Every structure is written in C-alpha cells, then in structure tokens.
C-alpha cells in the first residue's frame, strides 16, 4: 500500500508530461496493479491492462559491420521513446474513458 501511496504522484506526473524521467518497468507494474484492483478509474481501466502487458520491451540491435554503435543507440532511444508514448497513451485513454463514464453516471449523458 505504501508503494501505491508514494508511487502514484510521481507516476501521474510522468504520464501527463510534468516529469521527463522515463517510466520504469516497476511503475508500469504498479499502474497495472492499480488498474486491476480498481484503485484508479473504477472498473473502466481494467480493459486497458492487456495493452500495457503487451508493450514490447526495448531490445537493442546487435552490432555488426554494417550497424554502428551510433545506430544501435539511436534505435534503442527511439524504441524507448515509442514505449513511453504508448504507456502514456494507454493511461490517458483510460483516464478519459473513466471521466466519460463518470459524466454518464452523474448526468445521464
């Protein structure tokens, strides 16, 4: 429970772009746990768990005569940026869906 209390605020800051520190695998696991346990987004977030679980890990290219270290670094950085954007997209989509559900319940929209 302590991880959830202390981990949510920094994770939320990363998700909305307030922090430029990359989202760690531990934070992704915390997010999945919070969605699965209905700690955030009351039931609407559970449908997004498979998307987070399916995210690819960053796998660096192997060095060969044709692939330089610079290309490996560029590809790894690109993969990491793509992964970060995918995590943010899933989180913000779940948040939007939760907000729309709440509006529907409160105001019958």
C-alpha positions as CSV (number, residue, x, y, z in Angstrom):
1,X,0.0,0.0,0.0
2,X,2.9,2.3,0.7
3,X,4.2,1.9,-2.9
4,X,0.8,2.9,-4.2
5,X,0.6,6.0,-1.9
6,X,4.2,7.1,-2.7
7,X,4.3,5.9,-6.3
8,X,1.1,7.3,-7.7
9,X,2.0,11.0,-7.7
10,X,5.4,10.7,-9.5
11,X,3.8,8.2,-11.9
12,X,1.0,10.6,-12.7
13,X,3.5,13.4,-13.2
14,X,5.3,11.3,-15.7
15,X,2.1,10.3,-17.5
16,X,0.9,13.9,-18.0
17,X,4.3,15.2,-19.0
18,X,5.3,17.1,-15.8
19,X,8.3,14.9,-15.4
20,X,10.8,14.0,-18.1
21,X,12.2,10.9,-16.3
22,X,11.3,7.8,-18.2
23,X,8.6,5.5,-16.8
24,X,10.2,2.4,-15.3
25,X,9.0,-1.2,-15.6
26,X,8.2,-1.2,-11.9
27,X,6.0,1.8,-12.4
28,X,4.2,0.1,-15.3
29,X,3.6,-2.9,-13.0
30,X,2.3,-0.5,-10.3
31,X,-0.1,1.0,-12.9
32,X,-1.3,-2.4,-13.9
33,X,-1.9,-3.3,-10.3
34,X,-3.8,-0.1,-9.7
35,X,-6.0,-0.7,-12.7
36,X,-6.6,-4.4,-11.9
37,X,-7.5,-3.5,-8.3
38,X,-9.8,-0.6,-9.3
39,X,-7.7,1.8,-7.3
40,X,-7.9,4.2,-10.2
41,X,-10.6,4.5,-12.8
42,X,-13.2,2.3,-11.1
43,X,-13.6,-0.6,-13.4
44,X,-13.2,1.2,-16.7
45,X,-9.4,0.9,-16.6
46,X,-9.3,-2.9,-16.5
47,X,-10.0,-3.1,-20.2
48,X,-6.6,-1.4,-20.8
49,X,-4.5,-3.9,-18.8
50,X,-3.8,-6.2,-21.8
51,X,-2.5,-3.2,-23.7
52,X,0.0,-2.4,-21.0
53,X,1.0,-6.0,-20.7
54,X,1.6,-6.3,-24.4
55,X,4.1,-3.5,-24.6
56,X,7.3,-4.5,-26.1
57,X,10.5,-4.4,-24.2
58,X,13.3,-2.3,-25.6
59,X,15.7,-4.7,-27.4
60,X,18.9,-3.2,-28.7
61,X,20.2,-4.1,-32.1
62,X,23.2,-6.3,-32.3
63,X,26.5,-4.7,-33.5
64,X,27.7,-5.9,-36.9
65,X,30.0,-4.5,-39.5
66,X,27.0,-2.7,-41.1
67,X,25.4,-1.5,-37.9
68,X,27.5,1.0,-35.9
69,X,27.2,1.7,-32.2
70,X,25.6,5.1,-33.0
71,X,22.8,3.4,-34.9
72,X,22.3,1.0,-32.1
73,X,22.0,3.9,-29.6
74,X,19.6,5.8,-31.9
75,X,17.4,2.7,-32.3
76,X,17.3,2.0,-28.6
77,X,16.4,5.6,-27.8
78,X,13.7,5.5,-30.5
79,X,12.2,2.3,-29.1
80,X,12.3,3.7,-25.5
81,X,10.5,6.9,-26.7
82,X,7.9,4.9,-28.5
83,X,7.3,2.7,-25.4
84,X,7.0,5.8,-23.2
85,X,4.4,7.3,-25.5
86,X,2.4,4.1,-25.7
87,X,2.3,3.9,-21.9
88,X,1.1,7.5,-21.7
89,X,-1.5,7.0,-24.4
90,X,-3.0,3.9,-22.6
91,X,-3.1,5.8,-19.3
92,X,-4.6,8.9,-20.7
93,X,-7.2,6.9,-22.7
94,X,-8.2,5.0,-19.6
95,X,-8.5,8.3,-17.7
96,X,-10.6,9.8,-20.4
97,X,-12.9,6.8,-20.5
98,X,-13.3,6.9,-16.7
99,X,-14.2,10.6,-16.9
100,X,-16.8,10.0,-19.6
101,X,-18.3,7.1,-17.6
102,X,-18.5,9.3,-14.5
103,X,-20.3,12.0,-16.5
104,X,-22.7,9.4,-17.9
105,X,-23.5,8.2,-14.4
106,X,-23.8,11.6,-12.8
107,X,-25.6,13.5,-15.6
108,X,-27.2,10.8,-17.8
109,X,-25.2,11.9,-20.8
